[in-house]
Structures are given as structure tokens and as C-alpha cells.
């Protein structure tokens, strides 16, 4: 018997192709406990493999049949071959971060096997600094980025002396309090597919909001014409980022002390997210300019926001809105770019505060329509925003798995036709990590973009007198 699959989840299966894999992922780096090495972490993971226990979420297989009239459903409780889903890998010499990122990019390029539960995990040894890496990918139909992050955090503890903790694929221990596990985060991670799904969820709340839709739509269109902040853009320029993509991926990631971004934000009377966007703006400006491909008009970023963060009490999971941000890539001075980004985001958030959740979702659906159409090969006259940029605050304390400290967590997302680059950030402990996922065929190596991010943060600090 198949359990029903929501239309939103089935959309990710229907829209998947070899050129457009639809799984999210992440790579976590662990420092072995004091007095141990990476081999000790592998021994603990091998012990978990020998137990053969798998969490219910990871025992669901996507299927469709005559009895479901061809619609996708979930077959629960299927047997899982852990030797297929959990794999040991070793990095080639010299075993640095560059080799890790290249290896993870290749892993992220491959489609998941639909005859099995839609997830894989790779336990990666061979890093010269003694750390141990874990890469996981999970299909967006099975879990979105937020759920995948919660799955990871649910197996971590703030106590380095906690032992007997389950591996990521195992069921959680019932006595969560005794293990002092990290509670699930309410923060949302969103990518292009989450934003396309906004349209499906928005329809639920529109019926009771008809009278308020016309003023909301009028205000949204007026802001878009003025290139102001809001959920809709009519001015995204043509760029090398907004083309059909292939299935091969590039990935690059790096972390910075979050305190540096906080100080810049304070000086600019902005937020850490404003600084993330400004760093991305300056980095993209240099990156595209070096390719001779910088548009004259400013790039437009699609930025997911939590309705809870904007005074909205969302219902039934409708907690994601979207704003379009003017990245001001046509401006030469980093301070001017940051001010434009700050003002664009502030204007959009101010407008959100005057609207209901249903109105915000409906306007967000309108704004994401060009990207959704492009993803499914139905691109229209309005170009989608140039790039998706997500920033998700994470836990502020060090996290451990059986004494192994989580030293870095880099998110991998989903480039799609119409947006060949995705920038997703997340924070752990006292650092913020930028994960850059791109179409390998479309974009040149991403390492210079990381250097540009570092240069831009330095330029923002210098301009602020820090």
C-alpha cells in the first residue's frame, strides 16, 4: 500500500532530469575526540552500520502504480541495503579541502536511484589535517534543506562527553533529554525548488484574502517598476547565470568568523544577512567582470525570508516568503552596494509587515513564477532573478557527535535552469559558511569567487573603519 505524496513533493520528482538533479546535500567536517584520530570516528560509524537500524524517514521509497493512477506515493518501511546507501571513500592526495570540494561536487552530480529510498551518505577519510568528512544527499521530495539540517542536528549534542549517540541514518534515541541532543531548529532553509513550491501552498489561503489581493498586487507591481524591494522583479538583466544547465556540478565553500560580519552590519545599521548579500554582490561583480560578462544593470537576487522573522504568525507550514534584492553590482564602491542592499531588503520587509501570510505567499508565488516556468522548460518574457542567496542562522554553541566536534558544515543546494548558481549560507558555532553550488558546464571554477568574497568582506571592513 502506498501512502499519498503531496503535490509539492511529487513536483520535485516530475521535474527531475539528468541535467537537473533535485537533491539537496551537505558536507560536515568532524575533528576526532582528543587522543583519537579519524580512524576512531570510522570505527564508531562502522559499529552503527553493523547495528543495521534505519530511521523511518530514510526507509520510504517513491513509487507509482496503476492503483495510484500514475501518481507518486510513498512505500514506507522498505528494507534498506546500508552497504549501498552508506559508503566509505578516501580522498586522493594531497587530501586538502580543494580535493574534498572536487570530490563532493562529483558526488552531488549523480542522480539518486529511484528503485531505493532516495538518499546516500559518504564517509570520507584521507584529509591531511586529520579530520573526517561526512557528505549526505537526500532527494527534495523526501526532505527539503530545513528537514535535512534538522536531521543532522538531531544527532548532535552540545556535550562533548555524550556517548552512545545514533548515526545520522539511525532512529533517534527516545530519551532525548538524557542525551542532551540539540533541538530541531525552526529556521527555514530554502532553495529554488522551495520557492517554486510557494505557489502550491499559496493557493490554500487565497480564498479568504480576495479583497486584499488587489491592493497587495498593485503595491508589488509598483515596487517592481521602481526596482524597489519586494517579492517581484521586472528588471533582472540577462546574464551568464540564467541559462539552461547540465547535470555536472561545481562546489566551493569557505567559512568566516561571524563576528566580522556582525561588526560590519552594526556599522551599517543593517543585518548580518545584508552583509551576506553585499559580500555576494561584490564577489559576483568581480567574478563576472573577470569573465567579461558583467551586465550593465544590477543583478537581482531571490532571497527567502521567514514570515516569523517579520512579525507574521504563519499557519500550516506557510512560513516562507521571498524578496527580490537589488545587488547593486553596477556600483563600484562596497559601501554603496551595502547601502543599496540594506535599503532594498528593508523596503521589502516593511511591505511584508502590512500584509497577511496569505498575501505574502501569493505575491511570492507571483515573483517566483518566472523561475518555476524556466525550470520546467516554459520560460516566458520575464527573466527570473539572477541568483538565489539563502542565509540560515544555525546553533551558536559547539556541537559534537560522540565526542567528535563538528568543525564545519557546508550546504549544497540545487542549481536549476534559469539559475546556474546557488549561494547558501549557514552558521555553526562562531562561524558562517558560504556554500556555492553551480552548473559545471555554465560557470568556470568557483575558487576565485571564494577569494572575491574574502576580498569584499575586507573592503567592507576597511570602509567601515574596522
Residue, then its C-alpha position, 0 to 999 in steps of 0.5 A: x500500500x502506498x501512502x499519498x505524496x503531496x503535490x509539492x513533493x511529487x513536483x520535485x520528482x516530475x521535474x527531475x532530469x539528468x541535467x537537473x538533479x533535485x537533491x539537496x546535500x551537505x558536507x560536515x567536517x568532524x575533528x576526532x575526540x582528543x587522543x583519537x584520530x579519524x580512524x576512531x570516528x570510522x570505527x564508531x560509524x562502522x559499529x552503527x552500520x553493523x547495528x543495521x537500524x534505519x530511521x523511518x524517514x530514510x526507509x520510504x521509497x517513491x513509487x507509482x502504480x496503476x492503483x495510484x493512477x500514475x501518481x507518486x506515493x510513498x512505500x514506507x518501511x522498505x528494507x534498506x541495503x546500508x552497504x549501498x546507501x552508506x559508503x566509505x571513500x578516501x580522498x586522493x592526495x594531497x587530501x586538502x579541502x580543494x580535493x574534498x570540494x572536487x570530490x563532493x561536487x562529483x558526488x552531488x552530480x549523480x542522480x539518486x536511484x529511484x528503485x531505493x529510498x532516495x538518499x546516500x551518505x559518504x564517509x570520507x577519510x584521507x584529509x591531511x589535517x586529520x579530520x573526517x568528512x561526512x557528505x549526505x544527499x537526500x532527494x527534495x521530495x523526501x526532505x527539503x534543506x530545513x528537514x535535512x539540517x534538522x536531521x543532522x542536528x538531531x544527532x548532535x549534542x552540545x556535550x562533548x562527553x555524550x556517548x552512545x549517540x545514533x548515526x545520522x541514518x539511525x532512529x533517534x534515541x527516545x530519551x532525548x533529554x538524557x542525551x542532551x541532543x540539540x533541538x530541531x531548529x525552526x529556521x527555514x532553509x530554502x532553495x529554488x525548488x522551495x520557492x517554486x513550491x510557494x505557489x502550491x501552498x499559496x493557493x490554500x489561503x487565497x480564498x479568504x484574502x480576495x479583497x486584499x489581493x488587489x491592493x497587495x498586487x498593485x503595491x508589488x507591481x509598483x515596487x517592481x517598476x521602481x526596482x524597489x524591494x519586494x517579492x517581484x522583479x521586472x528588471x533582472x538583466x540577462x546574464x551568464x547565470x540564467x541559462x539552461x544547465x547540465x547535470x555536472x556540478x561545481x562546489x566551493x565553500x569557505x567559512x568566516x568568523x561571524x563576528x566580522x560580519x556582525x561588526x560590519x552590519x552594526x556599522x551599517x545599521x543593517x543585518x548580518x544577512x545584508x552583509x551576506x548579500x553585499x559580500x555576494x554582490x561584490x564577489x559576483x561583480x568581480x567574478x563576472x567582470x573577470x569573465x567579461x560578462x558583467x551586465x550593465x544593470x544590477x543583478x537581482x537576487x531571490x532571497x527567502x525570508x521567514x514570515x516569523x522573522x517579520x512579525x507574521x504568525x504563519x499557519x500550516x507550514x506557510x512560513x516562507x516568503x521571498x524578496x527580490x534584492x537589488x545587488x547593486x553590482x553596477x556600483x563600484x564602491x562596497x559601501x554603496x552596494x551595502x547601502x543599496x542592499x540594506x535599503x532594498x531588503x528593508x523596503x521589502x520587509x516593511x511591505x511584508x509587515x502590512x500584509x497577511x501570510x496569505x498575501x505574502x505567499x501569493x505575491x511570492x508565488x507571483x515573483x517566483x513564477x518566472x523561475x518555476x516556468x524556466x525550470x520546467x522548460x516554459x520560460x516566458x518574457x520575464x527573466x527570473x532573478x539572477x541568483x538565489x542567496x539563502x542565509x540560515x542562522x544555525x546553533x551558536x554553541x559547539x556541537x559534537x557527535x560522540x565526542x567528535x566536534x563538528x568543525x564545519x558544515x557546508x550546504x549544497x543546494x540545487x542549481x536549476x535552469x534559469x539559475x546556474x548558481x546557488x549561494x547558501x549560507x549557514x552558521x555553526x558555532x562562531x562561524x558562517x559558511x558560504x556554500x556555492x553550488x553551480x552548473x559545471x558546464x555554465x560557470x568556470x571554477x568557483x575558487x576565485x569567487x571564494x577569494x572575491x568574497x574574502x576580498x569584499x568582506x575586507x573592503x567592507x571592513x576597511x570602509x567601515x573603519x574596522 
